[in-house]
Amino acid sequence: MAWCGVVFGGSDISVRFFEGAGVRLVRFFIGSFGFYRKVMLCGLVLGCGCLVGCTATQDQPTTQGKPTVSTPTVNPTWVEPGWIAQVRQANEEYQAGQIACYAEYGLTPVKATGGEVLFENLPNDPGTQALLETAGVDCNARVPLPAFKNDKTMDAAAYGRMLDTRNCIIAHGYTVPEPPSMETWIDSGPSSAWNPYSYVSSSSTDAGLSALAALDQACPQPGPNFIASSLSPDSLTEPAESAT
């Protein structure tokens, strides 16, 4: 089954949470300090209906985006704002750098929406966790978060980028409800700010996963929070429980 999470950039603690059986890694990043802690979740963790261990969350949507085809039809009137290409490039460089760095330690993170990298099905043993600790310190120092992910500014410009993202998602064939007013959005704060990706359904098929990956590439999230959903084909199957 697919699993997802919410990542808040900068010095705020981020949370990733999952669905399905087995052991999952929840990584708590404090981006500007290059430090993280890890927590293992075992057994059954139900869906993305709530956040675990997060100090502030946005209300969860009751509707979900469409479609689930691998190549969404793009509205020909859509014109991409200039900032999107910059964020897209920053995400690609960050993901490639993180994956290459962890590979030096024999670890294989997977790409996720929001320009993130996540781990799936790591063994819950002291050796693996010690290796992950060492690799994380090194890789987070060598490949830090892109600068825009540390930007918590809540102003008219940030609100405009959020609207751009919503318009981009709609232009690619998805349905997203009306956003809150700028005043409401700014007052909500960075960690719980309305994010149009909350209304894009997680994928449960190969075609749907391809569609999600294509949308994430076309319409990257500008922040101040980031919804991360695994883009690995392995996330479509029920994983076996890790050895203890």
Secondary structure, 3 states (H helix, E strand, C coil): CCCEEEEECCCCCCEEECCECCCEEEEEEEHHHCEEEEEEECCCECCCCCCCCCCCCCCCCCCCCCCCCCCCCCCCCCCCCHHHHHHHHHHHHHHHHHHHHHHCCCCCCEEEHHHEEECCCCCCCHHHHHHHHHHHHHHHHHCCCCHHHHCCCCCHHHHHHHHHHHHHHHHCCCCCCCCCCHHHHHHHCCCCCCCHHHHCCCCCCHHHHHHHHHHHHHCCCCCCEEEEEECCHHHHCCCCCCCC
